[in-house]
Amino acid sequence: MGSMWLACCNGSEAPRVRREIEARDAGARLLRVDDAASLLAVAQVMAGVAAGAAVCVHDGEDAEGAIENLVRLECAETVLAFVDEADAGLIARLFFAGATEVIAVGDVCVDGDGERACAGEGPEPVLRPERASGDDLELEVPPWERAEPAREDIGEDAYARTPDDSDDKKTEGADARSVSAGPTAPDAPDRADGGGKPAARDACEPKPADGSAAEPGEDATASRPAPDAVTFSPRTGGAEVGGAPLVVAISGLGGCGKTTVVSAMAWQAAQMGLRAAVVDLDLMFGNLHNLMGVERVCDLGRLVDADGKPMCSQEMIEATAMRIAPGLTLWGPCFAPEYAELMAAPVEELIGVLRHEADVIFADTSVFWGDAVASAVSSCNRCLVVGSGSVSAETSTVRAVALATRIGVPKTRMTCLFNRFGAPGCDEERAMRFEMAVALRSRARISDGGQTVHDLLSFGKLGDLMATSNPFTRDVQTTTYGLLKELGCPLEGWEGQQQALGAQNGSRSRIKLPWKHEEGAGQ
């Protein structure tokens, strides 16, 4: 009789898990459970009996905690972890938790020393949920005791522009790559040269789109498509595929500089000649208008009537708009914080209108996600995951990323943005730790601007700040340009001015130094 192995997986994954276990322990028997809690309970009873354990890692489950408990309680000497793809950050965390080997989709597995342990014969066929073998055992768990991942009910239908293939498509069925237990630091984003201030176009002047708003009682959570094929239908008649891209900034903790980054990137977009719209979705206590130096603040709550119904006519949208600078217009927040609960439908309609009238839309958010924030995040074209050197920033940010994923935002549409890089406590090691925890392929860093940024923004001097040349403004310009270029925003005019400026600077006479002597000279 072979040794006993424990496995935490569903029925469709059991054949794959059994093959991997038998490749290491011929004749092994498999005891399968459905969730990590049951795995740990059975492992404690079978301590000293089970030869090893296998854990399939799924979104929304604490697989790292399960592996850590198995190792800490000495319930299994060998722990295999199965992941969907070779994600360097996730694999590093699994090894740190105590996994012996990590096996990815392409049948390439790595052990704790980073050595290639086995290679499969190509992509796996589609597995059907059935019992793997008569010798295997299954521990049935009542449905009411099974742990289900929490789902966020946003309460409204969401609209999302179909992303480009280069931006959002994931490669399915690809062979996994070997990953060592100690992955190297992620490469810093390329820095593009930039400077100068082109003339911006006029501020966006919203106009109503044709079509009537749908009834607010529509159900948006009845069926949700896969992240790689997000094709939400617009709830209102204002938005359609091909409109202006929506960039939303989220974070797990407050105070990471999310509002500063959003305001600076929006200002830079306007300076690049785009019609940039900004929506402050920190509806209760937002302060974007203070950073931008607004003297006459408009109440976004005017988009709701006394009965709580949206009023998003052309006149009301224009009445709630705040013109910051040529090409830059701001909406929000609410004067009365209690109106924030009623703003989901008006915000969605406002964004739908702005997709027609603006070239790019930026949205700041609060740490607490109401329906308005969840709707905007689910329909965004790029989600900026902002973090800094705050204590426990990784833990809360990972949960924010998981929530965004559950409401329909694929990770290919997210960018890890580490702010205040270079400040005390925000060194290279801290930035790498945050980036590995968030585990996003797209990464960027914004350098700390020092006291200058704090002083100018305290008096609403955003324009004066962006006119200065310092590491903060240069990184904002580089990051904004790369982001807008990926989203397909029209930057031809600004690029042409930059090329002309570069040619003008390059036409200056250069000093000739005698570094290369002619043959026979200099004797």
C-alpha positions as CSV (number, residue, x, y, z in Angstrom):
1,M,0.0,0.0,0.0
2,G,1.4,3.4,-1.0
3,S,1.8,6.4,1.1
4,M,-1.0,8.9,1.7
5,W,-1.0,12.4,0.3
6,L,-3.4,15.3,1.0
7,A,-4.7,17.5,-1.8
8,C,-6.7,20.7,-1.7
9,C,-8.3,21.0,-5.1
10,N,-11.6,20.6,-7.0
11,G,-12.6,17.6,-8.9
12,S,-11.4,18.8,-12.3
13,E,-7.9,19.4,-10.9
14,A,-7.6,16.1,-9.2
15,P,-6.2,14.1,-12.2
16,R,-3.5,16.6,-12.8
17,V,-2.6,16.7,-9.1
18,R,-2.6,12.9,-8.9
19,R,-0.2,12.6,-11.9
20,E,2.3,15.0,-10.3
21,I,2.2,13.2,-7.0
22,E,2.6,9.8,-8.6
23,A,5.6,11.2,-10.6
24,R,7.3,11.7,-7.2
25,D,5.8,8.9,-5.1
26,A,4.7,5.9,-7.2
27,G,1.6,4.2,-5.8
28,A,0.7,7.1,-3.6
29,R,-3.0,7.5,-2.5
30,L,-4.8,10.8,-2.6
31,L,-7.2,12.2,0.0
32,R,-8.9,15.2,-1.6
33,V,-10.6,18.1,0.2
34,D,-12.3,21.2,-1.3
35,D,-11.0,24.1,0.8
36,A,-7.9,25.1,2.9
37,A,-9.7,24.9,6.2
38,S,-10.7,21.2,5.7
39,L,-7.1,20.5,4.5
40,L,-5.6,21.9,7.7
41,A,-8.1,20.0,9.9
42,V,-7.4,16.7,8.1
43,A,-3.7,17.3,8.1
44,Q,-3.6,17.8,11.9
45,V,-5.4,14.5,12.4
46,M,-3.0,12.7,10.0
47,A,0.2,14.4,11.3
48,G,3.0,12.0,10.9
49,V,1.0,9.8,8.5
50,A,0.7,12.0,5.4
51,A,3.8,11.9,3.2
52,G,3.0,15.3,1.6
53,A,0.4,17.8,0.5
54,A,-0.7,19.5,-2.7
55,V,-2.5,22.9,-2.8
56,C,-4.1,24.4,-5.9
57,V,-3.9,28.2,-5.6
58,H,-7.1,30.1,-6.6
59,D,-8.0,33.7,-6.5
60,G,-9.8,34.7,-3.3
61,E,-8.3,31.9,-1.2
62,D,-5.6,32.1,1.3
63,A,-3.3,29.4,-0.1
64,E,-0.2,31.0,1.3
65,G,-1.6,30.8,4.8
66,A,-2.6,27.2,4.3
67,I,0.9,26.3,3.2
68,E,2.4,28.2,6.1
69,N,0.3,26.4,8.6
70,L,1.1,23.0,7.1
71,V,4.8,23.7,7.4
72,R,4.5,25.3,10.9
73,L,2.5,22.4,12.3
74,E,4.8,19.8,10.6
75,C,1.8,18.2,8.9
76,A,3.7,17.4,5.7
77,E,7.3,17.2,4.7
78,T,6.7,18.0,1.0
79,V,4.2,20.7,-0.1
80,L,3.4,21.1,-3.8
81,A,1.7,24.3,-4.9
82,F,-0.1,24.5,-8.3
83,V,-0.6,27.9,-9.9
84,D,-2.3,29.1,-13.0
85,E,0.7,30.9,-14.5
86,A,4.3,31.6,-13.7
87,D,3.8,34.8,-11.7
88,A,7.1,35.8,-10.1
89,G,5.6,37.6,-7.2
90,L,3.1,34.9,-6.3
91,I,5.8,32.1,-6.6
92,A,8.1,34.0,-4.4
93,R,5.4,34.4,-1.7
94,L,4.6,30.6,-2.0
95,F,8.2,29.7,-1.5
96,F,8.4,32.1,1.4
97,A,5.4,30.4,3.0
98,G,7.2,27.1,2.8
99,A,6.2,25.4,-0.5
100,T,8.7,22.8,-1.6
101,E,7.8,23.0,-5.3
102,V,5.7,25.3,-7.4
103,I,4.1,23.8,-10.6
104,A,2.7,26.2,-13.2
105,V,0.2,25.6,-16.1
106,G,2.8,24.7,-18.7
107,D,3.9,21.7,-16.7
108,V,7.2,23.3,-15.6
109,C,7.8,23.1,-11.9
110,V,10.6,24.5,-9.8
111,D,11.8,23.5,-6.4
112,G,13.0,25.7,-3.6
113,D,16.5,26.0,-5.0
114,G,15.2,27.2,-8.3
115,E,16.1,24.0,-10.2
116,R,13.9,22.6,-12.9
117,A,12.2,19.6,-11.3
118,C,10.1,18.2,-14.2
119,A,8.9,19.0,-17.7
120,G,5.5,18.0,-19.1
121,E,4.5,17.0,-22.6
122,G,2.8,20.1,-23.6
123,P,-0.5,21.9,-22.7
124,E,-2.9,19.9,-20.6
125,P,-6.2,18.7,-22.1
126,V,-9.4,20.0,-20.7
127,L,-10.2,18.0,-17.5
128,R,-13.7,17.0,-16.5
129,P,-14.9,16.9,-13.0
130,E,-14.8,13.2,-12.1
131,R,-13.1,11.0,-9.5
132,A,-9.5,10.3,-10.5
133,S,-9.2,6.8,-9.3
134,G,-11.0,4.2,-7.2
135,D,-8.1,4.2,-4.7
136,D,-8.4,7.9,-4.1
137,L,-10.6,9.3,-1.3
138,E,-12.7,12.4,-1.3
139,L,-13.8,14.2,1.8
140,E,-17.1,15.7,1.1
141,V,-17.8,19.1,2.7
142,P,-21.4,20.3,3.1
143,P,-22.2,23.2,0.8
144,W,-23.0,25.5,3.7
145,E,-19.5,24.9,5.2
146,R,-17.5,25.5,2.0
147,A,-15.6,28.8,1.9
148,E,-16.7,30.9,-1.0
149,P,-14.7,34.0,-2.1
150,A,-16.4,37.2,-1.2
151,R,-18.1,38.9,-4.1
152,E,-18.6,42.6,-4.3
153,D,-22.1,43.6,-5.4
154,I,-21.7,47.0,-7.1
155,G,-25.4,47.3,-7.5
156,E,-25.2,48.9,-11.0
157,D,-24.4,47.8,-14.5
158,A,-20.9,48.8,-15.6
159,Y,-19.6,49.9,-18.9
160,A,-16.1,49.1,-20.1
161,R,-14.4,50.0,-23.4
162,T,-13.1,46.9,-25.1
163,P,-9.3,47.1,-24.6
164,D,-6.7,46.7,-27.3
165,D,-5.1,43.3,-27.8
166,S,-1.7,44.8,-26.9
167,D,-3.0,46.1,-23.6
168,D,-5.3,43.5,-22.2
169,K,-5.0,40.2,-23.9
170,K,-3.5,37.3,-21.9
171,T,-1.8,34.4,-23.5
172,E,-3.6,31.2,-22.6
173,G,-2.1,27.8,-22.7
174,A,1.5,29.1,-22.9
175,D,4.3,27.1,-21.4
176,A,5.3,28.3,-18.0
177,R,8.7,29.7,-17.3
178,S,11.1,28.5,-14.6
179,V,11.2,30.8,-11.6
180,S,13.6,30.6,-8.8
181,A,12.8,30.9,-5.1
182,G,14.4,34.3,-4.9
183,P,13.3,36.3,-8.0
184,T,15.3,39.2,-9.1
185,A,14.2,42.8,-8.7
186,P,11.7,43.9,-11.3
187,D,13.2,46.2,-13.9
188,A,12.4,49.9,-13.4
189,P,10.4,51.5,-16.2
190,D,12.2,53.1,-19.0
191,R,12.6,56.9,-18.6
192,A,11.7,58.9,-21.6
193,D,13.1,62.4,-22.2
194,G,10.6,65.1,-22.2
195,G,10.2,68.8,-21.5
196,G,8.6,71.9,-22.6
197,K,5.0,73.0,-22.5
198,P,3.0,72.9,-25.7
199,A,-0.2,74.9,-26.0
200,A,-3.2,73.1,-24.7
201,R,-6.6,73.0,-26.3
202,D,-9.7,74.5,-24.8
203,A,-11.2,72.9,-21.7
204,C,-13.7,70.2,-22.4
205,E,-17.2,71.4,-22.6
206,P,-19.5,68.5,-22.0
207,K,-22.5,68.0,-24.2
208,P,-25.4,65.6,-23.7
209,A,-25.2,62.4,-25.7
210,D,-28.2,61.0,-27.5
211,G,-30.1,58.2,-25.8
212,S,-32.1,57.9,-22.6
213,A,-30.9,56.5,-19.3
214,A,-32.0,53.0,-18.4
215,E,-34.0,52.3,-15.3
216,P,-31.9,52.3,-12.1
217,G,-33.2,48.9,-11.1
218,E,-31.3,46.9,-13.7
219,D,-29.2,44.0,-12.5
220,A,-25.5,44.2,-13.4
221,T,-24.3,41.1,-11.5
222,A,-26.5,38.4,-13.1
223,S,-23.7,37.3,-15.4
224,R,-20.2,38.6,-15.6
225,P,-17.9,37.7,-18.5
226,A,-14.4,36.6,-18.2
227,P,-11.8,39.3,-17.6
228,D,-10.2,38.7,-21.0
229,A,-13.4,39.3,-22.8
230,V,-15.0,42.2,-20.9
231,T,-18.0,43.4,-23.0
232,F,-20.3,45.2,-20.6
233,S,-23.2,47.0,-22.1
234,P,-23.7,50.7,-21.2
235,R,-26.4,51.3,-18.7
236,T,-26.9,54.8,-20.1
237,G,-27.0,56.1,-23.6
238,G,-24.0,58.3,-23.2
239,A,-21.1,55.9,-23.5
240,E,-20.1,53.5,-26.2
241,V,-17.1,51.6,-27.4
242,G,-14.3,53.8,-28.6
243,G,-14.8,56.7,-26.3
244,A,-12.1,58.5,-24.2
245,P,-10.2,56.1,-21.9
246,L,-10.8,56.2,-18.2
247,V,-7.9,56.0,-15.8
248,V,-8.8,55.2,-12.2
249,A,-6.3,55.4,-9.2
250,I,-6.9,53.0,-6.3
251,S,-5.0,52.2,-3.1
252,G,-5.3,50.0,-0.1
253,L,-4.4,52.7,2.4
254,G,-5.0,56.5,2.6
255,G,-2.1,58.9,2.5
256,C,-0.1,57.3,-0.3
257,G,-0.3,60.4,-2.5
258,K,-3.0,59.0,-4.8
259,T,-4.7,62.4,-5.2
260,T,-1.4,64.2,-5.9
261,V,-0.5,61.7,-8.6
262,V,-4.0,62.0,-10.2
263,S,-4.0,65.8,-10.3
264,A,-0.4,65.9,-11.6
265,M,-1.0,63.4,-14.4
266,A,-4.2,65.1,-15.4
267,W,-2.4,68.5,-15.6
268,Q,0.4,66.9,-17.6
269,A,-2.2,65.4,-20.0
270,A,-3.7,68.8,-20.6
271,Q,-0.2,70.3,-21.2
272,M,0.3,67.6,-23.9
273,G,-2.7,69.0,-25.8
274,L,-5.4,66.7,-24.6
275,R,-8.9,67.6,-23.2
276,A,-8.4,66.0,-19.8
277,A,-11.4,65.5,-17.4
278,V,-11.0,64.7,-13.8
279,V,-13.6,63.2,-11.5
280,D,-13.1,63.3,-7.7
281,L,-14.7,60.0,-6.6
282,D,-13.7,60.6,-3.0
283,L,-17.3,61.9,-2.9
284,M,-17.5,62.4,0.9
285,F,-14.2,64.2,1.7
286,G,-12.3,64.7,-1.5
287,N,-9.8,67.6,-1.8
288,L,-8.7,67.6,-5.4
289,H,-10.1,71.1,-5.9
290,N,-7.8,72.3,-3.1
291,L,-4.7,70.9,-4.8
292,M,-5.8,72.5,-8.1
293,G,-6.4,75.9,-6.6
294,V,-10.2,76.1,-7.4
295,E,-11.7,79.3,-6.0
296,R,-15.3,78.6,-6.9
297,V,-16.1,75.0,-5.9
298,C,-19.1,73.3,-7.5
299,D,-21.2,70.7,-5.8
300,L,-21.4,67.4,-7.7
301,G,-24.4,66.5,-5.5
302,R,-26.5,68.8,-7.8
303,L,-26.6,65.9,-10.3
304,V,-29.2,64.4,-7.9
305,D,-32.6,65.8,-7.3
306,A,-34.6,65.9,-4.1
307,D,-36.0,62.4,-4.7
308,G,-32.5,60.9,-5.3
309,K,-32.9,60.6,-9.0
310,P,-30.0,61.6,-11.4
311,M,-30.2,64.9,-13.2
312,C,-27.4,64.7,-15.8
313,S,-28.6,67.2,-18.4
314,Q,-26.2,69.3,-20.3
315,E,-27.0,72.3,-18.1
316,M,-26.3,70.4,-14.9
317,I,-23.1,68.9,-16.1
318,E,-21.8,72.3,-17.2
319,A,-23.0,73.8,-13.9
320,T,-21.0,71.3,-11.8
321,A,-17.8,71.6,-13.9
322,M,-14.8,73.5,-12.6
323,R,-12.4,74.8,-15.3
324,I,-8.9,74.5,-13.9
325,A,-6.7,75.4,-16.9
326,P,-7.0,75.2,-20.7
327,G,-7.9,71.6,-21.5
328,L,-8.4,70.6,-17.8
329,T,-11.8,70.4,-16.1
330,L,-12.8,69.0,-12.7
331,W,-16.0,67.5,-11.3
332,G,-16.6,66.6,-7.6
333,P,-16.9,66.0,-4.7
334,C,-20.2,66.4,-2.9
335,F,-20.8,69.3,-0.5
336,A,-23.0,67.0,1.7
337,P,-21.1,63.7,2.4
338,E,-24.4,61.9,2.9
339,Y,-25.2,62.4,-0.8
340,A,-22.4,60.0,-1.8
341,E,-24.6,57.0,-1.5
342,L,-26.9,58.4,-4.2
343,M,-24.1,59.2,-6.7
344,A,-23.6,55.9,-8.4
345,A,-26.0,56.5,-11.3
346,P,-25.1,60.2,-11.9
347,V,-21.3,59.4,-11.8
348,E,-21.8,56.6,-14.4
349,E,-23.8,58.9,-16.6
350,L,-21.3,61.7,-16.2
351,I,-18.4,59.4,-17.2
352,G,-20.5,58.2,-20.2
353,V,-20.9,61.8,-21.4
354,L,-17.2,62.6,-20.8
355,R,-16.2,59.6,-22.9
356,H,-17.6,61.6,-25.9
357,E,-16.4,65.0,-25.0
358,A,-12.9,64.5,-23.5
359,D,-9.7,62.8,-24.8
360,V,-8.9,61.2,-21.4
361,I,-10.6,60.9,-18.0
362,F,-8.8,60.6,-14.7
363,A,-10.7,59.5,-11.5
364,D,-9.4,59.7,-8.0
365,T,-11.1,57.3,-5.5
366,S,-11.5,56.8,-1.7
367,V,-10.3,53.9,0.3
368,F,-14.0,53.0,0.9
369,W,-15.6,51.8,-2.3
370,G,-19.2,52.7,-2.7
371,D,-21.2,51.9,-5.7
372,A,-19.9,54.9,-7.6
373,V,-16.2,53.9,-7.1
374,A,-16.9,50.2,-7.9
375,S,-18.7,51.2,-11.1
376,A,-15.9,53.4,-12.3
377,V,-13.2,50.9,-11.4
378,S,-15.0,48.1,-13.2
379,S,-15.3,50.2,-16.4
380,C,-11.8,51.7,-16.4
381,N,-9.3,51.3,-19.2
382,R,-6.3,51.5,-16.8
383,C,-6.3,51.0,-13.0
384,L,-3.3,52.6,-11.2
385,V,-2.6,50.7,-8.0
386,V,-0.8,53.4,-6.0
387,G,1.3,52.7,-2.9
388,S,4.2,54.1,-0.9
389,G,6.3,53.2,2.1
390,S,3.3,53.1,4.6
391,V,3.3,50.3,7.2
392,S,1.4,47.2,6.0
393,A,0.7,48.9,2.6
394,E,1.3,45.6,0.8
395,T,-1.4,43.7,2.7
396,S,-4.2,46.2,2.1
397,T,-3.2,46.9,-1.5
398,V,-3.2,43.2,-2.4
399,R,-6.8,43.1,-1.1
400,A,-7.7,46.1,-3.2
401,V,-6.2,44.4,-6.3
402,A,-8.2,41.2,-5.5
403,L,-11.4,43.3,-5.2
404,A,-10.8,45.0,-8.5
405,T,-10.2,41.6,-10.1
406,R,-13.5,40.2,-8.8
407,I,-15.5,43.1,-10.2
408,G,-14.1,42.5,-13.7
409,V,-10.7,44.3,-14.0
410,P,-8.0,42.0,-15.4
411,K,-4.5,42.4,-14.1
412,T,-3.3,43.2,-17.6
413,R,-5.3,46.5,-17.2
414,M,-3.6,47.4,-13.9
415,T,-0.3,49.3,-13.3
416,C,1.6,49.2,-10.0
417,L,2.6,52.8,-9.2
418,F,5.0,53.2,-6.3
419,N,4.9,56.8,-5.1
420,R,7.5,58.9,-3.2
421,F,10.4,56.7,-4.4
422,G,13.6,57.9,-2.8
423,A,12.0,59.4,0.3
424,P,13.0,58.1,3.8
425,G,11.5,54.6,4.1
426,C,10.8,54.4,0.3
427,D,14.1,53.0,-0.9
428,E,14.8,50.4,-3.5
429,E,14.2,47.5,-1.1
430,R,10.8,48.9,0.0
431,A,9.7,49.6,-3.6
432,M,10.7,46.0,-4.6
433,R,8.8,44.6,-1.7
434,F,5.6,46.5,-2.6
435,E,5.9,45.6,-6.3
436,M,6.5,41.9,-5.6
437,A,3.5,41.8,-3.3
438,V,1.2,43.4,-5.8
439,A,2.6,41.1,-8.5
440,L,1.6,43.2,-11.6
441,R,3.7,43.1,-14.8
442,S,3.1,46.8,-15.5
443,R,5.1,49.0,-13.0
444,A,6.1,52.6,-12.6
445,R,7.7,54.7,-10.0
446,I,7.2,58.4,-9.1
447,S,10.2,60.0,-7.3
448,D,9.7,62.0,-4.1
449,G,9.5,65.7,-4.8
450,G,10.5,66.8,-1.3
451,Q,9.2,69.8,0.5
452,T,8.6,71.7,-2.8
453,V,5.7,69.5,-3.7
454,H,4.1,69.8,-0.3
455,D,4.4,73.6,-0.1
456,L,3.1,74.3,-3.5
457,L,0.2,71.9,-3.3
458,S,-0.7,73.3,0.2
459,F,-1.6,76.6,-1.5
460,G,-3.2,75.0,-4.6
461,K,-0.3,75.9,-6.9
462,L,-0.4,72.7,-9.0
463,G,0.5,74.7,-12.1
464,D,3.5,76.2,-10.5
465,L,4.6,72.8,-9.3
466,M,4.4,71.2,-12.7
467,A,6.3,74.1,-14.2
468,T,9.3,73.3,-12.1
469,S,11.9,70.7,-13.0
470,N,12.5,68.1,-10.3
471,P,12.4,64.3,-10.1
472,F,8.7,64.3,-9.3
473,T,7.6,66.3,-12.3
474,R,9.9,64.4,-14.7
475,D,8.6,61.1,-13.5
476,V,5.0,62.3,-13.8
477,Q,5.7,63.4,-17.4
478,T,7.3,60.2,-18.3
479,T,4.7,58.0,-16.7
480,T,1.8,60.0,-18.2
481,Y,3.3,60.0,-21.6
482,G,3.8,56.2,-21.6
483,L,0.3,55.6,-20.2
484,L,-1.5,57.8,-22.7
485,K,0.5,56.3,-25.6
486,E,-0.6,52.8,-24.6
487,L,-4.2,54.0,-24.4
488,G,-4.1,55.4,-27.9
489,C,-4.6,59.1,-27.0
490,P,-3.8,61.6,-29.7
491,L,-0.3,62.9,-28.9
492,E,1.0,63.7,-32.3
493,G,1.0,67.4,-31.8
494,W,3.0,67.2,-28.5
495,E,5.4,64.6,-29.9
496,G,6.0,66.9,-32.9
497,Q,6.9,69.8,-30.6
498,Q,9.2,67.6,-28.6
499,Q,11.0,66.5,-31.7
500,A,11.3,70.1,-32.9
501,L,12.6,71.1,-29.5
502,G,15.1,68.3,-29.5
503,A,16.3,69.2,-33.0
504,Q,16.7,72.8,-31.9
505,N,18.7,71.8,-28.9
506,G,20.8,69.4,-30.9
507,S,21.7,72.0,-33.5
508,R,23.9,74.0,-31.1
509,S,27.6,74.0,-31.7
510,R,29.5,71.5,-29.7
511,I,32.9,72.0,-28.1
512,K,35.5,69.8,-29.8
513,L,37.8,68.2,-27.3
514,P,41.1,66.6,-28.4
515,W,40.2,63.1,-27.3
516,K,41.1,61.7,-30.7
517,H,44.5,62.8,-32.2
518,E,45.3,62.5,-35.8
519,E,48.1,60.1,-36.7
520,G,51.4,61.6,-36.0
521,A,50.1,64.5,-34.0
522,G,50.7,65.3,-30.4
523,Q,54.4,64.3,-30.5
